[in-house]
Amino acid sequence: MAMRSKRNTGIFEENDESEIVLSARDITVSFADKVILDKLSLDIRRGEILGFVGASGAGKSVLLRTILGLTRKQSGTIKLFDVDVEKASDKDRLRIDMRLGVLFQHGALFSALTVLENVQVPMREYLDLPRKLMDELAMLKVELVGLPPDAARKFPSELSGGMIKRAALARALALDPDIVFLDEPTSGLDPISAAEFDELVVKLRDTMDLTVYMVTHDLDTLFTACDRVAVLGNKKVLVEGTIDDMLKSEEPWVKSYFRGKRARQLDLAARA
């Protein structure tokens, strides 16, 4: 098993051999004549929680959708588990897809399905299981994300915002993935619910040996949950590193975001 970084310090254990599970190289994406990403490169290591940030409209979700194969790229290479997804056979691509879990922004639950049925959607798509077994497995995921058992029979319209996010996370975990992609997971949540969700993500990473790619603008999430941060700007990754690296950066946008008037202030000496 690859060794993990010590969260928020960027210090790796001696002789670390952390596996790169996602590698994006020279990714270019454009819509019509507008270039959104220009030769962007990024690596994600096994077992880490990477926070991906950037200005609104910079292309954070575009990169996420490109990695997932939902948005077409003009050039570049994306490797998942050391497999070039563009050159992968249908069988290998299926295996890769089953190792990925996705929580889209706002949850994206199917309104006509109950929570239990929503969690079962990936199981129905990729597995051939008896109904009773699917019910049991889905209930385990519902409980795993901290939802009460009676939530399983409710529809999305009957849930609070925090419960919707947890239900969507349960669906993302349905196939026991290796990588989970979270798109603005705490958006719209009150501070208490957001903090609880951050704690849940860290706990699941630790217990399930997950790798987490998290698009977020939530400073508290970046400070408390993420091992590393990558900043998108000028159509590529401007800076990447730990929170301490972000706080020391003189890149104008990074400096404004992490050390501006509304930024969360930390005592760097206490973090040393």
C-alpha positions as CSV (number, residue, x, y, z in Angstrom):
1,M,0.0,0.0,0.0
2,A,1.3,3.4,-0.9
3,M,2.2,5.7,2.1
4,R,0.1,8.8,2.6
5,S,1.2,12.3,3.1
6,K,0.7,13.8,6.5
7,R,-2.4,16.0,6.0
8,N,-1.8,19.7,5.4
9,T,2.0,19.4,5.9
10,G,3.2,18.2,2.6
11,I,5.7,16.0,4.4
12,F,5.9,12.4,3.1
13,E,7.3,9.5,4.9
14,E,10.8,8.5,4.1
15,N,11.2,6.4,1.0
16,D,7.6,7.2,0.1
17,E,6.4,5.5,-3.0
18,S,3.0,7.1,-3.3
19,E,1.2,5.8,-6.4
20,I,-0.1,8.3,-8.9
21,V,-3.7,7.2,-9.6
22,L,-4.7,10.1,-11.8
23,S,-2.4,11.8,-14.2
24,A,-3.5,14.6,-16.6
25,R,-0.9,15.9,-19.1
26,D,-1.1,18.9,-21.4
27,I,-4.9,18.9,-21.4
28,T,-6.5,21.5,-23.7
29,V,-10.3,22.0,-23.8
30,S,-12.1,24.7,-25.8
31,F,-15.6,25.5,-26.7
32,A,-16.0,27.1,-30.2
33,D,-13.1,29.6,-30.3
34,K,-12.8,30.0,-26.5
35,V,-10.0,28.0,-24.8
36,I,-10.9,27.0,-21.3
37,L,-7.9,24.8,-20.4
38,D,-4.6,25.2,-22.1
39,K,-2.0,22.4,-21.7
40,L,-3.0,21.8,-18.1
41,S,-1.1,19.1,-16.1
42,L,-2.0,17.6,-12.7
43,D,-1.3,14.5,-10.7
44,I,-3.3,12.9,-7.8
45,R,-1.7,10.5,-5.4
46,R,-3.3,7.5,-3.9
47,G,-5.0,8.1,-0.6
48,E,-4.9,11.9,-0.7
49,I,-7.6,14.5,-0.6
50,L,-6.9,17.1,-3.2
51,G,-8.7,20.4,-3.2
52,F,-9.1,22.0,-6.6
53,V,-9.8,25.7,-6.5
54,G,-10.0,28.7,-8.8
55,A,-12.0,31.7,-9.8
56,S,-15.6,31.3,-10.8
57,G,-15.7,30.3,-14.5
58,A,-12.0,29.3,-14.6
59,G,-12.8,25.8,-15.7
60,K,-12.7,23.7,-12.5
61,S,-15.8,21.7,-13.4
62,V,-14.7,21.5,-17.0
63,L,-11.6,19.7,-16.0
64,L,-13.6,17.3,-13.8
65,R,-16.0,16.5,-16.6
66,T,-13.0,16.0,-19.0
67,I,-11.4,13.6,-16.6
68,L,-14.7,11.7,-16.4
69,G,-15.0,11.6,-20.2
70,L,-18.1,13.8,-20.2
71,T,-16.4,16.7,-22.0
72,R,-14.3,16.3,-25.1
73,K,-10.6,17.5,-24.9
74,Q,-8.7,18.8,-28.0
75,S,-5.4,17.4,-26.8
76,G,-3.5,15.8,-23.9
77,T,-3.5,12.6,-22.1
78,I,-5.5,11.3,-19.1
79,K,-4.3,8.2,-17.2
80,L,-6.3,6.5,-14.5
81,F,-4.6,3.8,-12.6
82,D,-1.7,4.1,-15.1
83,V,-4.1,3.4,-18.1
84,D,-4.5,5.9,-20.9
85,V,-8.3,6.1,-20.9
86,E,-8.4,7.1,-24.6
87,K,-6.5,4.0,-25.6
88,A,-8.2,1.6,-23.2
89,S,-10.2,-1.3,-24.5
90,D,-13.9,-1.3,-23.7
91,K,-13.3,-3.9,-21.0
92,D,-10.6,-1.9,-19.4
93,R,-12.6,1.2,-19.6
94,L,-15.5,-0.5,-17.8
95,R,-13.2,-1.7,-15.1
96,I,-11.9,1.9,-14.6
97,D,-15.4,3.3,-14.5
98,M,-16.3,0.9,-11.7
99,R,-13.4,2.3,-9.7
100,L,-14.7,5.8,-9.8
101,G,-17.5,7.5,-7.8
102,V,-18.9,10.9,-8.5
103,L,-20.9,13.4,-6.4
104,F,-22.1,16.1,-8.8
105,Q,-22.8,19.7,-7.7
106,H,-26.2,19.9,-5.9
107,G,-26.4,16.1,-5.6
108,A,-28.1,15.4,-8.9
109,L,-30.3,12.8,-7.4
110,F,-33.2,11.4,-9.5
111,S,-36.3,13.0,-8.1
112,A,-38.6,10.1,-9.0
113,L,-36.4,7.6,-7.1
114,T,-36.1,7.1,-3.4
115,V,-32.7,7.4,-1.7
116,L,-32.3,3.7,-1.7
117,E,-33.1,3.5,-5.4
118,N,-30.7,6.3,-6.2
119,V,-27.9,4.5,-4.4
120,Q,-28.7,1.4,-6.4
121,V,-28.4,3.1,-9.8
122,P,-24.7,2.3,-10.3
123,M,-25.3,-1.2,-9.0
124,R,-28.0,-1.7,-11.7
125,E,-25.7,-0.3,-14.4
126,Y,-22.6,-2.3,-13.7
127,L,-23.6,-5.3,-11.6
128,D,-26.1,-8.2,-11.9
129,L,-27.3,-8.7,-8.3
130,P,-30.5,-10.0,-6.7
131,R,-32.9,-7.3,-5.5
132,K,-32.5,-8.3,-1.9
133,L,-28.7,-8.1,-2.0
134,M,-28.9,-4.7,-3.7
135,D,-31.2,-3.5,-0.9
136,E,-28.8,-4.7,1.7
137,L,-25.8,-3.1,0.1
138,A,-27.6,0.2,-0.5
139,M,-28.7,0.3,3.1
140,L,-25.1,-0.2,4.2
141,K,-24.1,2.9,2.1
142,V,-26.9,4.9,3.5
143,E,-25.8,4.2,7.0
144,L,-22.1,4.6,6.1
145,V,-22.7,8.3,5.2
146,G,-24.6,9.0,8.4
147,L,-28.2,9.0,7.2
148,P,-30.9,7.5,9.4
149,P,-32.4,4.2,8.1
150,D,-35.8,5.8,7.4
151,A,-34.1,8.2,4.9
152,A,-33.7,5.3,2.6
153,R,-37.4,5.3,1.7
154,K,-37.7,9.0,1.2
155,F,-37.6,11.0,-2.0
156,P,-35.1,13.8,-2.6
157,S,-37.8,16.4,-2.2
158,E,-38.3,15.2,1.4
159,L,-34.6,15.7,2.3
160,S,-32.7,18.7,3.7
161,G,-29.8,20.0,1.7
162,G,-27.3,18.2,4.0
163,M,-29.2,14.9,3.6
164,I,-29.2,15.3,-0.2
165,K,-25.4,15.7,-0.2
166,R,-25.0,12.6,2.0
167,A,-27.4,10.6,-0.2
168,A,-25.5,11.6,-3.3
169,L,-22.3,10.6,-1.5
170,A,-23.8,7.2,-0.7
171,R,-24.5,6.7,-4.4
172,A,-21.0,7.7,-5.3
173,L,-19.7,5.0,-2.9
174,A,-22.1,2.4,-4.2
175,L,-19.4,0.3,-6.0
176,D,-16.7,0.8,-3.4
177,P,-14.6,3.0,-5.7
178,D,-10.9,3.9,-5.4
179,I,-11.4,7.5,-6.4
180,V,-14.3,9.8,-5.5
181,F,-14.8,13.0,-7.4
182,L,-16.7,15.7,-5.4
183,D,-18.0,18.8,-7.2
184,E,-18.6,21.6,-4.6
185,P,-19.8,19.2,-2.0
186,T,-20.4,21.8,0.8
187,S,-22.0,24.4,-1.5
188,G,-25.4,25.5,-0.1
189,L,-24.8,24.0,3.3
190,D,-24.8,25.9,6.6
191,P,-21.4,26.0,8.4
192,I,-22.3,23.2,10.9
193,S,-23.5,20.8,8.1
194,A,-20.5,21.7,5.9
195,A,-18.0,21.0,8.8
196,E,-19.8,17.6,9.4
197,F,-19.5,16.8,5.7
198,D,-15.8,17.6,5.7
199,E,-15.3,15.3,8.7
200,L,-17.3,12.6,7.0
201,V,-15.1,12.8,3.8
202,V,-11.9,12.5,5.9
203,K,-13.3,9.6,7.9
204,L,-14.4,7.7,4.7
205,R,-11.0,8.4,3.1
206,D,-9.3,6.9,6.1
207,T,-11.6,3.9,6.5
208,M,-12.1,3.0,2.8
209,D,-8.6,3.9,1.6
210,L,-10.2,6.4,-0.8
211,T,-8.5,9.0,-3.0
212,V,-10.6,12.2,-3.2
213,Y,-10.6,14.9,-5.9
214,M,-12.6,17.8,-4.6
215,V,-13.6,20.9,-6.5
216,T,-14.4,23.5,-3.9
217,H,-14.3,27.1,-3.0
218,D,-14.8,26.5,0.7
219,L,-11.8,27.8,2.6
220,D,-12.7,25.8,5.8
221,T,-12.8,22.6,3.7
222,L,-9.4,23.4,2.2
223,F,-7.9,24.0,5.7
224,T,-9.5,21.1,7.5
225,A,-9.9,18.3,5.0
226,C,-7.4,18.6,2.1
227,D,-3.9,17.2,2.0
228,R,-2.9,19.3,-1.0
229,V,-4.5,22.1,-3.0
230,A,-4.2,22.8,-6.7
231,V,-5.1,26.3,-8.0
232,L,-6.5,26.8,-11.5
233,G,-5.7,30.1,-13.2
234,N,-4.8,31.3,-16.6
235,K,-6.2,28.1,-18.0
236,K,-3.7,25.8,-16.2
237,V,-2.5,24.9,-12.7
238,L,-0.9,28.0,-11.3
239,V,0.2,26.6,-7.9
240,E,-0.1,23.3,-6.1
241,G,1.0,22.2,-2.6
242,T,-0.2,22.3,1.0
243,I,-2.2,25.0,2.7
244,D,1.1,26.3,4.1
245,D,2.4,26.6,0.5
246,M,-0.8,28.5,-0.4
247,L,-0.3,30.9,2.5
248,K,3.3,31.6,1.4
249,S,2.5,32.0,-2.3
250,E,3.0,35.4,-3.9
251,E,0.8,34.5,-6.9
252,P,-1.7,37.4,-6.9
253,W,-4.9,35.4,-7.0
254,V,-3.6,32.8,-4.5
255,K,-2.5,35.6,-2.2
256,S,-5.8,37.3,-2.4
257,Y,-7.8,34.1,-1.9
258,F,-5.9,32.7,1.0
259,R,-4.6,35.9,2.7
260,G,-7.2,38.4,1.7
261,K,-9.7,40.3,3.9
262,R,-12.2,37.4,4.0
263,A,-9.6,34.6,4.2
264,R,-9.2,32.4,7.2
265,Q,-6.2,33.5,9.2
266,L,-3.9,30.9,10.7
267,D,-0.9,31.3,13.0
268,L,1.9,29.8,10.7
269,A,4.2,29.4,13.7
270,A,1.6,27.2,15.4
271,R,1.4,25.0,12.2
272,A,5.1,24.5,11.9
